Each structure stands twice: as C-alpha cells, then as structure tokens.
Amino acid sequence: MKSKILVVDDDPSMLILIEYNLRLAGYEVLCVSDGESVFEVLTKFRPDAIVLDRMLPQTNGLDVCRRLRTQHNMVPIIMLTAMHEVSERIVGLDNGADDYMTKPFSPQELISRIRSLMRRVQTLPSDAEGTIYEIGGLTVIEKQREVLLNGRSIDLTPKEFELLVFLCRHRGKVLSRQQLLHGVWDYHFLGDTRIVDVHISHLRDKLEKNARSPEFIVTIRNVGYKLADTVKQCLAASTIYPQQA
C-alpha cells in the first residue's frame, strides 16, 4: 500500500511540482490550497505525513500545525517557508512541526526528508521491540510509542518521541547537537543546530517540573545534552506490563 502525503500550498505551480515528484517517488498524494481544507480531508484521506506551507490564506500553516497538535493529531509535518531567518523557521517548530525546509528547495531533498521522517515513525530496530526505559516517574515504551509521566500519558510529536528515545538509548552519555541531528534527523542542518534546542525545550516543557533544574534531560554547557544515567532499561516488556505481552 502506498504511503499518503497531504500537500498544502496556495501556489499552484508549487503544488504541481511537489505532486509530480512525490507521485514519481511512489506516494499517493492529495493537494489542497488552504488551511481549512486540511481538516476537511483528514478523516477520509488519513495522510502518513503532511507537507505544509507556512503562508496560507485564511488559516495559515502555523495555525494548522497548532490545531492539529491541540487535537492530539501527531501526523509528521514538514513545514515549508520562504523566510530564511532561522528565528522565523524555528517558529514553525515551536508550533509542532517536525521539520522545515526553506524555499526554493530540491524536490529530491524533500522526498529524502519525508522518507527519513516516516521511516523513523513507522519502524523500530528489531532489538527494541520490547524495550521499556524508566527514569524516576518517566516511562518510555518504544513498541507502543508511548510516554508516561507518573502514570499519565504524555503527547509527543513524532520527532519529540524519536529524540527522547535516542537519548534513552544513549542514557548517561553526553551527545553533541550534531550527533543528535544526525541520529534523530538522519542529516545535517548545515550547521544550524538550534532545531535540537527547540525540541529539547519542548520535551522539557512536557516532562520537567522545573526546566531550570531538570530531572531527566541535562544540559552540558558548550557540548550538548544527556539523559540522566539512572534510567532503567527493561528488555522484556512483559516483566512490567504483562497485559502487553
């Protein structure tokens, strides 16, 4: 079955370009030209990923992204923007996008990023099928893509979840921003590592009681981040959650 991509852009030529290349790459594609149409087609089309332009008539891309996340829809989103300032692109990440690309861009790079994003959402390494990570009141269950904090379910975007899992797999080890970019995003952002800081900030907002004194994600000044090394890894999920065996 073909993966489904929803493309949202009010530029007809851009829609034609993206649709042509995505179909050529084997995807099923639906194109819409405004933000409100996204919510009209979501239930019926059920996209595996969304390519979303930031500047749209009526409901802009930021509003669309924010509404999707508020509705607990965690479909992977790649945001397109004509704004080259890093601060402007980070606004998209702040509103729930998993990745961003600046126009003009290569269709081949867009396809590569879609594949990378979807691959990490849809697959797990064979040795992680039953892996559960625990630290304090935080529980990360890879197979179910579930995060619990003191027994309460926490909604994370796909990239936030992948970043947290990557930190769990390397618990206690200091990871540079470049290592996190390469390990979680599969490519380098031409030296722009602030995408990591944005996602770390989002994780802390959702997981930490006090961001200034983090319990889980520790900042190593001038280096990067690490997950506190008191994480307990349990390879057999059934030993903790028998009902999931």
N, C-alpha and C positions, 0 to 999 in steps of 0.2 A: 504494500500500500504506500502511495506517495505521501510524503510529508506535506502539510499545508502551510502556506505562508500568506498572511494578510499584509498587503502593502497599502499604506495610507499616505497620499501626497496629492496636493492640488495642482501640480504641474503635469499636464497631460504627457508631455514629452518624457518626463522623468518616469512616469508610470509605465509608459511603453518600453523604455529602456530596461527598467528593472524587471518587468513582467517577462519580457523576451528572454533575458539571461537566466532568470530563475526557472522558467519552463524548460529552457535548453539544458539546465542542470538537473532536471528530473523532478522538480517540485510542482505541486498543484498550487495555483496562485489565484487569489481574489484581490482585485484592486478597488479601492474606494477613495474618494477625493475630499472627504471632510471628516471631522472627528466624530460627529454624532452617528454617522453610518457604521462606525466601528461597533457600537453597542447594538445596532440593528442586526448585524450579521454574525455576531459572536456565537450565539447559541447554535445556529444552523451550520455554520462553516467550521467552527471549532479549530482555529489555527494552532499549529505547533509552535509558531513564532510570529512576531509582528515586526515589520519594518515601518517605522513611524516618523513622519516628518515633524519637525518641531513647530514650524509655522504653518498653521492651517486656518481656514476661515471658520468663524463662529467658535467652535470648541477647538483650541489649539492642542498641539501634541503633548504639552506638559499637563494640561487638564485631563486629557485622555489617559495618560500614564498614571496620574494621581488617582483618578476614579477607578481604574482597573485594580490598583493595589488596595484601595479602600474597600473594594468589593471582594477582596481576598483572591483575585484572579492573578496567578503568578506566572502567566504565559511569558516566555522570554521576549524581551523587547530590545530591538536595536533602533536607536533614535538617530535620525538624520538632521543635520543642522548646517546652515550656510554661515553660521557665526564661527569665526576662527579663534576667538578668545577662549582660553582654557576655562576661565571662570564661567562663561556662558554655557560651555559644553557640560560642565560639572553640574549646572542647574538641572539638566536632564537626569543625571544620575541621582541627584538629591530627590527627584520626584519618582524614582522607582525604575528607571531604565537600567538594563543590564550592560549595555554597551552603547557607544556612539560612533558615528562617522561624520566627517566634515565634507560637504560638497565643495568642489566636484570630487568624485571618488571612482575607483575602479570597480566595475561590476564583479570582477573576479575576486577582489578583496572582500566585497560584501558577501558573496557566496561562501568564501572561506570562513568568515566570521559567523555566519549563520550555521554552518556545519559544526564549527567549534562549539558554539553555544548549545546547539541541540544535542551534540554528542555527549556533552557533559551532563545534560539534563536527563537523557534517555538511557545512559549506560552506567554501569558500575564495574569496577575491576572484580574479577572472579573471587579474589580473596577477601572482598569486602561485603559479600552477600549477607553475612550475619553479624557484621561489626556494629558494636554499640560503644560510644565513647561517653564517659562520665567524668564530670569535674564538679564537685560541690553539688548544687541543685540543678546543674545543667546536664541534659542527656541528649545526645545526637545519635539518631538511628539511621544509618545510611540506606538500608534496603527500603524502608518506608519513607525516606526523605522527610523525616520528622524531627523536630526540635522541641524539647520540653524544658521548661524552666520551673522548678519546684512543682512539677506535675502539670503545669499549664502549657498548652500548645502555643508555640510562637510562630507567627507567619514570617517567613523569609522569602525574598525573591530568589530565583534560581542562582544568580551569581553570589548573593549573600550566603546561601547554603553551601555552594561549592567552596567559597573562601573559608567558611568555618570548618568544613570537612578537611580541607587542605591543611589548615592549622592543626586540626586534631591529629592527622596522620603524622605530622612533624612536631608533635607536642614537646615542649621543653627546648626546642631548637629555635634559635634566632634566625628569622627569614628576612632577607632584604626585600625592599619593594620590587626590585627587578625579578627576584626569584618568585615572588607572589604573582606578578604579572605573567611570567612565563608559565608558572604552574597552574594558574587558575584560568587565564585568558588564552593561553596557547600561543601568544605572540607578544611582541614588544610595542609599546605605545610611543615609539620614537623619543624615549627619554621622559615622557610625561607619566610620572608615577602617582600623580595625585588621584587617579581613579582608585588606587588602592586605599588611600587615606579616606576617601569618601565612603567606600564600602565598609572599612573598619569603623568609621564613625557611625554608620547605620547599624552595624552589629552591636556596637556598644549601647546605642540608644535603646535597642530592643532587649539586651541581655544584662547590662550592668546596672546596679543600683546607683552607683556613683562613678561617672565617667572619669573623674579626677583621681579616683583610687580604684582602678579596675580589678575585678576579682578574676576574670578569665583572660582577657587579651591585654598583654603587657607591651607598652612601647619601649623599645630600646633606642635611646636617643642617637640620632645620626646614623642609625643602622636600619632598623625596621621594626618587626613585631614578632612576638611569640605567644603561644598559648601556654598558660601556666602548666608546669610539668607534673602536676598532681593528678592529671587526667588518668582515669582508669579505663583501660580498653578491655572489652569483653568480646571475645571472638564468637561465642555461641549465644545468639540472641535468646534462645530458649531457656538459658540458665537464669535470665532475668525476667523475660516475658514469655512464659510457656504458651500463652494463647496465640503467639505469633509464629510458633514452630511449624 
